[in-house]
């Protein structure tokens, strides 16, 4: 994936050595620490090429975390037009990884710094986050919060100039008292309402501290609404892809969806047009949950909604066919975010309509 | 969606269809919802029933509707009563049913309603919005008209012996009016107190059910005549020096509403 226009024999030989070392270490090290599944056939640069700035058209090296994800694959495809890209992943099984993954490494392990030493990154796009359903609360906290803290320390140490981080609208929490069109200043109430998602809030706090303490990192934090579309495997996409989907009797909250391609474009714009800050990313279009299910060709399975304990129990009983019970309020109360600031700042308009997005799921049933 | 598709052709008449279609709806998205959940199709189905209640059951008489402009941000501030938010429904329909410059005002509802199955979604889809200052500010920025009852549950949940006695007004509406340069149209509602007279609020039962109040009252609203009197727009500059200044301005609005209530009571020949 890393490409270079100019031959760099010295760097290539170093890379080959590095590849041999990586191959050797892959045999001995635990799977999560193994570097470079992809044999690097092009030369990574040791010198930093990004000095001339973001979006100038000059190639620089960009680290993309969570490189195996569907969103990351779209982002990498867009990045490759102007940048050298190094993909890092720490989730899942190595055998499942697509070509976008260059390194498999835990952010909390020492080998992660070697990635920074080897490549002179000018920017980081941090998309790698263990989702709520993917692991235990402790593991999520360790990977998402502690791991990201290390990522930011390394970014500072190695002079990274731009960081884009993917957060989520879940940080606002779901509550009957939420106003509509929540803007970026609204408190991140999820920490109080649903402690299980505290890692997402902590992750944001971490970025916010660095945003003001280390302005040279030029951090942009994106809080997208529900991302959906081909390849996306988050909770809501999984449910839209199912033939039968649970919903709570008497509740059909308003929702927002953004197509994965639009989200990739939003990430690219926030990377190339340098306006550090926190931004909601959402279209100015809305659909009720049950309407969305019908547009996606799903049959609704009504679950009892009161008392709340019974609702949680019935959701738990459905296992992986339902969202985790601590996210149940997102399927009860609307959490509508205001993406106006991002749209104005980055001149962004989503290209995919809701009908198009939900039609994708209907077409695959 | 399927329920709407089933009900709409079977219940909605041409006149209600035309009425709702003619209302300005700036913020509706491709799937028929605005950011606060308003859905014109659900509004049409609901308005069919509301129109019958308005014209035949409560026999509403509305005066001063010419004070409601056809566009631009606006706060319609009134007295709250009647246990159920029937007054909000009647005020909204009166403004939407105007012969000229009709518009659909949004009603601020109690924060408790969205937690009730069906009720929360339904109220949102016909224009109800949680009474939150942020919601109100966003809607004013989008040039919406909003119905506000600053008494909140103090007004709607009060017993019948306190009828037509204004309870304490929150100051939030005045701050919003000043900060967002929004005129206030006062409205006096007479008759809704008698639609559901409450003898007492059974507080332990309300606490147990998680409700703001539990009135000992008729199970269905009584067919009392309702009189709505809209006053002239009031303008307040954003130059209050302290909260005491704001309080005086709130009192000005309360006085205007009291006058409009007195006018409504004078118009009323019989309760039912």
HADDOCK unambig.tbl for C-alpha pairs under 7 A between the chains (distance, minus, plus):
assign (segid A and resid 176 and name CA) (segid B and resid 111 and name CA) 6.74 0.50 0.50
assign (segid A and resid 176 and name CA) (segid B and resid 114 and name CA) 5.49 0.50 0.50
assign (segid A and resid 176 and name CA) (segid B and resid 115 and name CA) 5.78 0.50 0.50
assign (segid A and resid 177 and name CA) (segid B and resid 111 and name CA) 5.52 0.50 0.50
assign (segid A and resid 177 and name CA) (segid B and resid 130 and name CA) 6.99 0.50 0.50
assign (segid A and resid 179 and name CA) (segid B and resid 130 and name CA) 6.81 0.50 0.50
assign (segid A and resid 179 and name CA) (segid B and resid 132 and name CA) 6.24 0.50 0.50
assign (segid A and resid 179 and name CA) (segid B and resid 134 and name CA) 6.40 0.50 0.50
assign (segid A and resid 179 and name CA) (segid B and resid 135 and name CA) 5.33 0.50 0.50
assign (segid A and resid 180 and name CA) (segid B and resid 35 and name CA) 6.40 0.50 0.50
assign (segid A and resid 180 and name CA) (segid B and resid 36 and name CA) 5.93 0.50 0.50
assign (segid A and resid 180 and name CA) (segid B and resid 135 and name CA) 6.02 0.50 0.50
assign (segid A and resid 181 and name CA) (segid B and resid 35 and name CA) 6.70 0.50 0.50
assign (segid A and resid 249 and name CA) (segid B and resid 117 and name CA) 6.97 0.50 0.50
assign (segid A and resid 250 and name CA) (segid B and resid 117 and name CA) 4.22 0.50 0.50
assign (segid A and resid 250 and name CA) (segid B and resid 118 and name CA) 4.29 0.50 0.50
assign (segid A and resid 251 and name CA) (segid B and resid 117 and name CA) 5.76 0.50 0.50
assign (segid A and resid 251 and name CA) (segid B and resid 118 and name CA) 6.13 0.50 0.50
assign (segid A and resid 251 and name CA) (segid B and resid 121 and name CA) 6.67 0.50 0.50
assign (segid A and resid 252 and name CA) (segid B and resid 121 and name CA) 6.67 0.50 0.50
assign (segid A and resid 254 and name CA) (segid B and resid 37 and name CA) 6.46 0.50 0.50
assign (segid A and resid 285 and name CA) (segid B and resid 29 and name CA) 4.88 0.50 0.50
assign (segid A and resid 285 and name CA) (segid B and resid 30 and name CA) 6.56 0.50 0.50
assign (segid A and resid 286 and name CA) (segid B and resid 29 and name CA) 6.23 0.50 0.50
assign (segid A and resid 286 and name CA) (segid B and resid 31 and name CA) 6.70 0.50 0.50
assign (segid A and resid 286 and name CA) (segid B and resid 33 and name CA) 5.94 0.50 0.50
assign (segid A and resid 286 and name CA) (segid B and resid 34 and name CA) 6.73 0.50 0.50
assign (segid A and resid 286 and name CA) (segid B and resid 35 and name CA) 6.55 0.50 0.50
assign (segid A and resid 287 and name CA) (segid B and resid 31 and name CA) 5.86 0.50 0.50
assign (segid A and resid 287 and name CA) (segid B and resid 33 and name CA) 6.38 0.50 0.50
assign (segid A and resid 291 and name CA) (segid B and resid 1 and name CA) 5.65 0.50 0.50
assign (segid A and resid 336 and name CA) (segid B and resid 35 and name CA) 6.99 0.50 0.50
